[in-house]
């Protein structure tokens, strides 16, 4: 974990400095020069390993796709830009390929954008930016940013939809969801969120979990029907991607259950008359994320785990809020440290034992990248 540990430590350090240099009662009251500097350093720290990569998970497929990309004009005349084919991502690929043959630029531009959007969301809704950044890295959301690209761009765009939904600006919310959908079709799952702006652990929460349980017990027929419908709409989903006999790791599901379980157990203390209603949505997002992971216990681990990732930000942002609601000013710092240690142990398990990250990740150095920019 020689790559990830420094990112975690320096990431939480810059998050702490950002938090401490913020002026005002609310996090966006006033941006000081120091505040902006530390926040920019955090974005750069997170973006560089993504932009500099040359090998990890789907990276090779993205490089090959970039190198073989049509030009923008060829793409428009090819007939490949139908709505279910991730047309916005294809256009982005073609545009960057028209401008440069350097795939690190192709990676770096969305790396900066996505990390800025994720960090801004955590900073806006998390009561502890330091803990939020730690969870973002330890939970695996950050590593997923290194692995994927289309989905992560879509996820980052969806971060702009959250405040629109909370402000009940539904037209703007769905327009943003549609734009994200044009980058990755799974983004359409966000369309259900207006149903979950109510207080958690009422009828809608239990109805969602009941649907999940029924689907798990009738997995083949329910998911088979869904795949048939998707294929009829022109979105081809190979059955082997779902019925693959691959299950999500039970330990990983247990980690995803932490925030929903705590929100259920502590609901008399956290859902009073004076709480910020944005956490109704964020906690429901953590429950939806868990619901997809539960589906992955049956089959289709990769697909359902990726679906769960769309809603992970709810878990990342709401944990520190629950801690802030339940514990005193003195004790909540101790609990934050304890939570950080627990998620760090999962982090070590996930990327040192379950998957040795350093065996799969390769990147150019920053000096090699700069040199590549100077080559005409």
N, C-alpha and C positions, 0 to 999 in steps of 0.2 A: 504493500500500500504506500510505496514511496511517492507516488503521484498524488493520491487522494488525501493523505494525512496533512501535508502542508496546505492544500487547498482548504481543508476543514479548519485548521488552526488559524491561518491568516484570514480566512473568510469570516470566522466568528470575531476575530480581533478587529477587523475593519468595520464589521457590523456594530460592535461595542463602541468603537470610536465615533461612528456615525450617530448612534443613539445618544451618546453623552454630549455631543456637540450640537444637538438639536435645541433650538430656543423656542419657548412657547409652550402653552398647555397642550396643544395638539401637535402632532408630528409634522404638519405641513404649515404651521403658522409662519415660520421664518426660516429661510435657508441661509445659514452662515457659510462663509468661504470654506472653513474647515469641514463643515458638514458635507458640502458638495465634493470636496476633495476626497474625503474618506469613502463616500458613496461611489464616486467614479473609480477609485482604486479597487473597490469590491467588484464592480462590474468588470473591470479589466482582468482581475484575477480569475473570475469565473469564465470569462469569454475566451481567453487565450488558449486553454487546453482544448476547447471545442474547435476553435478556428485553426489551430496548428496540427490537429490530428491527421494522420494518414492511414491509421488502421484502428478499428474498434467496431464490433458488431456490424451495423449496416453501412459503415463508412465506405467500404470497397464498392458496394452497389451504387452509392451516391456519386463516387468518383467516376465510375464507368458511365453512369447516366449523364453526368456533366460532360465528359469527354465526347460522348456520342450524341450530344444534344443537337437538335435542329436549330436553325436560326429562328428569330422571331417571325420573320416573313414566311419561312417554310412551315413553321408551326401553325400559323393562321390558315394556310392553304392545305394543310395535311388532313384536316377533319378530326384531329385528335383532341380538340378542346371541348369535348362534351362535358356536361356539368358534373358527372360522377367520376371523372377521370383526374381529379385534383388539378384543374386547369390553371389555377393561380400559381401553383408550385411549378408547373411546366413552363409557364411564362417567365417566372423568376429565373429558372435554370437557363432558359434560352437567352434571356437578356444579359445575364452575367457572362455566359459563354460568348455572346457577341462582343462583349467589351474586353474580356480577358480570358486567357487559357489557364489562369492560375486558380486551381480549385480551392486553395486556402482562402482566397478572397471570397469565393462562393460560400465557404463555411463561416468566415469571420463576420460577414455582414449580419446574417440572422443570429449569430452567436451573441453579438452585442445587443441587438434588439430584444431577443428572448430573455436574456439575463436581466436587462433593464426592466422589462415588464414584470418578471417574476419577483425581483427584489423590490420594486415599487409596490407591488401588491402585498408582499409580506410586511413591508414597512408601514403601509396604510392600515392594515387590519390586525397585525400581531401586537400584543401588549409588550412583548419583549422581542425586539428585532434580532438580538443576538441569538436567543433560543430559536427563533423562526428560521434564521439562516442555518443554524446547526441542524435543525430537523430537515430542511430542504436538502442538505447534503447527505445526512445520515440515512434518511428514508429511501434515497435512491433517485429522487426527482432530478437532481443535478446530473447524476451519471446517465440517466435516460436522455438528458440533453446532449450528451456526448454520443450516445448510441443512435438516436433517431434524428430526424431533421424536419420532415414534413409535419409530423404530429406535433413536434415541439413548437414550430412556428404557429400552428393552429392553436395550440394551448395558450401561447403567449398573447395571441390576438384576443382570445376569449377572456383574458384578464381585464380587458377594457369593457367587456359586457357586464361584469359583476356590478360596478357602481351604477350602470344604467338600469339594471334590474332593481337594485335597491332603491333607486329614485323613481321607480315605476314608469320609466321611459321605455315602454315595451317595443315600440317600433324601432328605436335605436338599438335596443338589445338584440332583436332578431336580425337586424341588418348586420351587426357585428358577428353574430353566430353564422350567418350566411357567408360572410367573407372568410371566416375560419374554415367553414365547410368546403370552400373552393380550394383550400390548401390540403385538407385531409378530411375525408368523409365522416370519420368517427366524431368529428366536432358537432355533428347534428344532435348528439346525445345531450348537449347543453340546453337544447330547446325545452326540456322537461323542467328546468329549474324554476320557472314561475309557479309551479305547483308546490314548491318546497320553501317558500318564503314565510311559512307559518311556523309556530312554535314546535320544536321537535318532540317526539315521543307522544304524539297524539295520533289520531286516526290515520293520517296520510303516511306517517313513518311506519306504522305497523302494517298498513296495507302494502307498502313497498316491500317490506320484509316477507310478508305472506306470499307475494308474487314470486319473490326470489326462491323461497322454499318450494313452492309448487313447480317452478321451472327446473329446480335441481332434481326433483323426484321424477319429472317427466322431461328430462334433458333432451333426449334424442328427438322426440316429437315436437317440442316447443322450438328448439333451436333449428331443427330441420325446416319447420314452417317459416321461420324468420329468414333463413337462407333462401328458400324458394321465393319469398316475397322480394328479397333484395335482388335476386337474379332476374326477376320479372321487370324490375325497375331499371335494369341495365347495369347494376353493380354486381360484378361477378365475385363471389366469395367461395374459394375452393373449400370443399368439405373437409379435406385433410388438415386444414388450418384450425378447424374446430374439433372435429372428431379424431384427435391425434393421440389419445391415451396419455396426454401430458397434463399433470395436475400442478396447480400452484403449491409451493412449499407451505406446509401448515404453519410453520413458525412465522413466515411472512404474513399470512392471514391474521395470525394472532397480534402482530405488531399493528396492522391496519385496524384491528378491533379496539385498540387502546382508547382512542379519543371517543368513538361512539359509546363504548362501555362506560367510560367516565362521565360522559354527558348524561347517560341514563341514570347512573348511580347518584350523581350530584345534582340532578335537575332541581330539587327543592332549593338549593343554594345559589345556583347560577341563573335560573330563569325567574328572577323577581320582577318587580314592577319598574325597576330603574335601569334595566340592562339595554344595551345597544342591540336593536333588532336585526342588525346585519349578521349577527352570530346565529340567528335562526337558519339563515341560508348556508353559512359556512359549516355549521355542524351537520346540516343535512347533506352537504357535499361530502363530508367525511363518511357519512352513512352510505351514500350511494357508491363511493369508492370501495367501501367494505363489501357492499352487495355484489359488485362485479368480481371481487376477489373470491367471494364465496362460490360464485358460479364457476370460477376457475378451479375449484376443488374437485369438480366432476371431470371436466375435460377442457380443452382449448385454453391452456394456461397462458400462452403468449397473447392471444387476442383479448382475453378478459383482463389480464394484467395491464395491457395497454389502455383499455377502456377505463380502468380504475385510475390510471395516471391523470386523466383529464380533471378529476375531482380532488386530487391530493392536496391542492392548495387550501381547501377547507380544513383539513386536518392540521396542516402546518400552521395556519393562522389562529385556529381556535384553541389549541392546547394552552398557550400562555394566557389567553383570556380566561379560561376556566380556572387556572391556577391563581390568577389575579383576583378572581371573584371569591374564591374559597379561603385563601390563606391571608394572613396578615402581611404587612409591609416587610417585616423582618423574615418571617418564615418562607415567604414565596421565593426569595432568592435561593434559599437552601433547596426548595423543591425544584426550581429551575435547573440547578446544578445536578440534582439527582436525575431529573428527566433527561438531561443532556448525556449523562453517563450511561443510562439505560439504552438510549438510542444509539450511542456510540458503540456499545457492545454489539448491537444488531448490525451496525455498519461494518464492523470488523468481521463478523460472521459472514455477511453477505458478499463482501468484496475481498476477503482473504481466504475464506474456507469454502463457501458455497461456489464462488467464482473468484479466481485469482485475477483481479483486474489488471495488474501489471503484466501478466502473461499475454494479454490480448490487446493492450493499448500501446500504440506507437505514435510519435509525433515528431515534427521537425522542431528545431530550436527557434527561438525568436530571432536570432541572428540569421539563420538560414531563410526565414520568412522575409526579413527585411532585404536580404540579398536578392531574393526572387523578385521582389518588387522593382529592383533596379535593373533587372535584365530586360532589355528591349526586344 
